Amino acid sequence: MYNVVFRTIAVCSSRGAITWVSFKDKKYFNEWYDEKMRGWYEVVDQGVSRECAIELCSTPEAKIAVAAYGLKKLNKLLR
């Protein structure tokens, strides 16, 4: 798995949310992270361990935003 940590940058209710997603591999991530996605999500870090991704998402702001909206929305886009 290729783990990528994102910050939502689009003007929406979850702006500033930090989330992470596991992709099949780096090639699949690069195909997914197109111009449209760059307008929604900024890459915080990529190719990190699960533990590192969780740590990066563990700020108080990120916990609130992820619980409210961010992770569910991103996961639905990947299905």
C-alpha positions in Angstrom: 0.0 0.0 0.0 1.1 3.6 -0.7 -0.2 5.9 2.0 -0.8 9.6 1.3 -1.7 12.3 3.8 -3.8 15.1 2.4 -5.1 18.5 3.7 -8.4 19.8 2.3 -7.7 23.2 0.6 -11.0 23.7 -1.2 -13.5 26.2 0.3 -15.9 23.8 2.0 -17.0 22.7 5.5 -13.9 20.5 5.9 -11.2 23.0 4.7 -8.0 22.3 6.7 -9.0 18.7 7.4 -6.0 16.3 7.3 -6.8 12.8 6.1 -4.9 9.9 4.7 -5.7 7.3 2.1 -4.0 4.0 1.1 -3.6 3.6 -2.6 -2.6 0.4 -4.4 0.8 1.9 -5.4 2.4 5.2 -6.3 1.4 4.9 -10.0 -2.3 4.6 -9.1 -1.9 7.6 -6.7 -0.3 9.7 -9.5 -3.1 8.9 -11.9 -5.8 9.8 -9.3 -4.1 13.0 -8.1 -5.0 15.0 -11.2 -5.7 18.7 -11.7 -9.2 18.5 -10.2 -7.9 16.7 -7.0 -5.1 19.3 -6.7 -7.8 21.9 -6.4 -9.3 20.0 -3.5 -6.4 18.4 -1.7 -2.8 19.4 -0.9 -0.4 16.5 -0.3 1.1 16.8 3.2 3.3 13.6 2.9 3.3 10.5 0.7 4.8 7.0 0.8 4.6 7.0 4.6 3.9 4.2 7.0 0.4 3.7 8.5 1.7 4.9 11.9 3.2 8.1 10.4 0.0 8.8 8.5 -2.1 8.4 11.7 0.4 10.7 13.6 0.1 13.4 10.9 -3.7 13.2 11.2 -3.7 13.4 15.0 -3.7 17.2 15.6 -6.8 18.4 17.4 -8.0 20.3 14.3 -7.5 17.2 12.1 -9.4 14.9 14.5 -12.4 17.2 14.6 -12.5 17.7 10.8 -11.9 14.1 9.9 -14.6 12.9 12.3 -17.0 15.4 10.8 -16.5 15.0 7.2 -13.1 14.6 5.4 -12.3 10.9 5.5 -15.7 9.7 4.6 -15.9 12.0 1.6 -12.5 11.0 0.3 -13.1 7.3 0.7 -16.3 7.5 -1.3 -14.4 9.1 -4.1 -12.0 6.2 -4.2 -14.5 3.5 -4.5 
